[in-house]
Amino acid sequence: MRNIIMLLAVVAMLITVPFATADEVDVTATISSAGNPPVIESMFVMDMVNAQYNESGDLDHLEAGTQIMPNPGAACDEVITDFYKFIVVSDPNGMQDIVEVYEKLFGTTDAQLGPEVTCADITNTADQDAALLAALEMGLITQAEYDNLLWMLDPLKQQAKMFKVANTLTNHDEPGNYSVYFKAVDTGGAYMIGYTYFDYMALKAIELDFTQVNYGPIMVNVEKWVAGDENWLTPEKPTIKNQGNQPLQITVDATDLIGTNLGQSIGAEALSVELLGEHVYDLSSPVTLQGFLMPCTPTQISFDITAPVGTAADSYTGDIAITIAP
């Protein structure tokens, strides 16, 4: 009986040990930094205006920091706005000790936009000189800071390096304050992190896929529609699009339509507009429609006309104005 019990115990022990054909183990490593870390001397952001570094959102440089104005969209496409971020880094062990500078962009909600990227070294290039001079003219650095940076970057002094990285945002990216993260690393693994900021400006812009509203033949006292759609490629069916980065309202008004031959008119009160479910009659004075056009969204807009009794047969022309409401 004892032999049987022992045998059962052995069997039980054997079946509790799994037979492994592969396994994984955790691997850890720690890099210890040696020496003093790099020092971030200056950071700033700029975009381009007329092929020169500037800030498109504050051409007179009245506001502190950098303001970037988005380029408006065009037709069905988003349009990008290029901008550039710069950093000057020194190192107590000499500029040769600086090996890499990394950058990340964070949006208005502090969410990271895209991966961490490596900055390009522009030390002692024409690009370096142009960027530093523009930063001085924009008030991003003082004259004393400018002079000191030039001294540090002098190839005979070899005290610092300058780096650059390009980024883009679109016309529909949210306006507000964006943050730029830099990390400078030296050969010993020591590093320094810094942040700088810029404002992406609010943009209100609209675009139409039509240049005329053609009612065609109409009958007296009968409402005639020109109905819109959301297809940007059908101008005979009107479409309007918010090409900026903020919701907006529009104001519509019209002139009287004047007969080509007889000079009789159809008053603007005989015209109407429909947008986002709101139908407004009488365009003889400006009317602000209640619906909000959302960014990046083609929206149908429709128009109609009812020629009053007594209108003579003729061809009539006039104008409709569509503007962004204040």
Residue pairs with C-beta under 8 A, 6 or more apart in sequence:
31 189
32 189
33 188
33 189
33 190
33 191
34 188
34 189
34 190
35 92
35 93
35 97
35 186
35 188
35 190
36 91
36 92
36 93
36 190
37 91
37 184
37 186
37 190
37 191
37 192
38 89
38 90
38 91
38 97
38 98
38 184
38 185
38 186
38 190
38 191
38 192
39 89
39 90
39 91
39 92
39 192
40 87
40 88
40 89
40 182
40 184
40 192
40 194
41 88
41 89
41 90
41 148
41 149
41 152
41 160
42 86
42 87
42 88
42 135
42 141
42 145
42 149
43 85
43 86
43 87
43 88
43 180
43 182
43 194
43 195
43 196
44 66
44 85
44 86
44 135
44 140
44 141
44 196
45 66
45 68
45 83
45 84
45 85
45 86
45 180
45 196
45 197
45 198
46 53
46 54
46 55
46 66
46 83
46 84
46 86
46 131
46 134
46 135
46 138
46 140
47 53
47 54
47 55
47 56
47 66
47 68
47 81
47 82
47 83
47 84
48 54
48 56
48 82
48 83
48 84
49 55
49 56
49 59
52 130
52 134
53 84
53 130
53 131
53 134
53 135
54 134
54 138
55 61
55 66
55 67
55 68
55 138
56 67
56 68
56 69
56 81
57 66
57 67
57 68
57 69
57 199
57 201
58 66
58 67
61 137
61 138
61 139
63 199
64 139
65 140
65 197
65 198
65 199
66 138
66 140
66 198
66 199
67 198
67 199
67 201
68 81
68 83
68 169
68 198
68 199
68 200
68 201
69 81
69 201
69 203
70 79
70 81
70 169
70 170
70 171
70 173
70 175
70 200
70 201
70 203
70 244
70 245
71 79
71 80
71 81
71 171
72 79
72 171
72 203
72 205
72 207
72 243
72 244
73 79
73 170
73 171
73 172
73 205
73 207
73 241
73 243
73 244
73 296
74 207
74 243
75 207
75 209
75 232
76 232
76 298
78 170
78 171
78 172
78 296
79 170
79 171
79 243
80 168
80 169
80 170
80 171
81 168
81 169
81 170
81 171
82 166
82 167
82 168
83 166
83 167
83 168
83 169
83 198
84 131
84 164
84 165
84 166
84 167
85 103
85 119
85 164
85 165
85 166
85 167
85 180
85 182
85 196
86 131
86 135
86 162
86 163
86 164
87 101
87 103
87 119
87 162
87 163
87 182
87 184
87 194
88 149
88 152
88 153
88 160
88 161
88 162
88 163
89 98
89 101
89 160
89 161
89 162
89 163
89 184
89 192
90 98
90 152
90 159
90 160
90 161
91 97
91 98
91 186
93 186
93 188
94 158
95 123
95 158
95 159
95 160
95 161
96 158
97 186
97 187
97 188
98 161
98 184
98 185
98 186
99 185
99 186
99 187
100 118
100 119
100 184
100 185
101 118
101 119
101 163
101 182
101 183
101 184
101 185
102 116
102 117
102 118
102 119
102 182
102 183
102 185
103 116
103 117
103 118
103 119
103 165
103 180
103 181
103 182
103 183
104 112
104 114
104 115
104 116
104 117
104 180
104 181
105 112
105 113
105 114
105 167
105 178
105 179
105 180
105 181
106 112
106 113
106 178
106 179
106 180
106 181
107 113
107 173
107 174
107 176
107 178
108 174
108 175
108 176
108 177
108 178
108 200
110 179
116 183
117 165
118 165
119 163
119 164
119 165
119 182
120 163
120 164
120 165
121 161
121 162
121 163
122 128
122 131
122 162
122 163
122 164
123 153
123 160
123 161
123 162
124 153
124 155
127 164
128 153
128 162
131 162
131 164
132 141
132 146
132 149
132 150
132 162
133 146
135 141
135 146
136 142
136 143
136 146
141 149
149 160
149 162
151 157
151 159
152 159
152 160
153 159
153 160
153 161
153 162
169 178
169 200
171 203
171 205
171 243
171 244
171 245
171 295
172 244
172 245
172 295
172 296
173 200
173 245
174 200
174 245
175 199
175 200
175 201
175 202
175 203
175 245
175 246
176 199
176 200
177 197
177 198
177 199
177 200
178 197
178 198
178 199
178 200
179 195
179 196
179 197
180 195
180 196
180 197
180 198
181 193
181 194
181 195
182 193
182 194
182 195
182 196
183 191
183 192
183 193
184 191
184 192
184 194
185 191
200 245
202 244
202 245
202 246
203 244
203 245
203 246
204 242
204 244
204 246
204 248
204 324
205 242
205 243
205 244
205 324
206 240
206 241
206 242
206 243
206 244
206 248
206 250
206 293
206 322
206 324
207 240
207 241
207 243
208 238
208 239
208 240
208 241
208 322
209 232
209 233
209 234
209 235
209 238
209 239
209 240
209 241
209 298
210 235
210 236
210 238
210 239
211 235
213 226
213 238
213 303
213 320
214 226
214 236
215 224
215 226
215 303
215 305
216 224
218 224
218 305
218 307
219 307
220 307
220 308
220 309
220 310
220 311
221 306
221 307
221 308
221 309
222 306
222 307
223 304
223 305
223 306
224 304
224 305
224 306
225 302
225 303
225 304
226 236
226 237
226 238
226 302
226 303
226 304
227 237
227 300
227 302
228 237
228 238
228 239
228 240
228 299
228 300
228 301
228 302
229 237
229 238
229 239
229 300
230 239
230 298
230 299
230 300
231 237
231 239
231 298
232 239
232 241
232 298
237 300
238 300
238 301
238 302
238 303
239 298
239 299
239 300
239 301
240 250
240 275
240 293
240 298
240 299
240 300
240 301
240 322
241 293
241 296
241 297
241 298
241 299
242 248
242 293
242 294
242 295
242 296
242 297
242 299
243 295
244 295
245 295
246 295
247 292
247 293
247 294
247 295
248 292
248 293
248 324
248 325
249 288
249 289
249 290
249 291
249 292
249 293
249 324
249 325
250 275
250 288
250 289
250 293
250 322
250 323
250 324
250 325
251 286
251 287
251 288
251 289
251 322
251 323
251 324
251 325
252 273
252 280
252 283
252 286
252 287
252 289
252 320
252 321
252 322
252 323
253 268
253 283
253 284
253 285
253 286
253 287
253 320
253 321
254 268
254 271
254 283
254 284
254 318
254 319
254 320
254 321
255 268
255 318
255 319
256 265
256 266
256 267
256 268
256 284
256 318
257 265
257 266
257 268
257 270
257 271
257 305
257 316
257 317
257 318
258 264
258 265
258 316
258 317
258 318
259 265
259 312
259 314
259 315
259 316
260 314
260 315
260 316
260 317
261 314
261 315
262 312
262 314
264 311
264 312
264 314
265 316
266 305
266 307
266 308
266 311
266 316
266 318
267 284
267 308
268 282
268 283
268 284
268 318
269 281
269 282
269 283
269 284
270 305
270 306
270 307
270 308
271 282
271 283
271 303
271 304
271 305
271 320
272 279
272 280
272 281
272 282
272 283
272 303
272 304
272 305
272 306
273 279
273 280
273 283
273 287
273 289
273 301
273 302
273 303
273 320
274 280
274 301
274 302
274 303
274 304
275 289
275 291
275 299
275 300
275 301
275 302
276 289
276 290
276 291
276 292
276 293
276 299
277 291
278 289
278 290
278 291
280 287
280 289
283 320
286 321
286 323
288 325
289 325
293 299
301 322
303 320
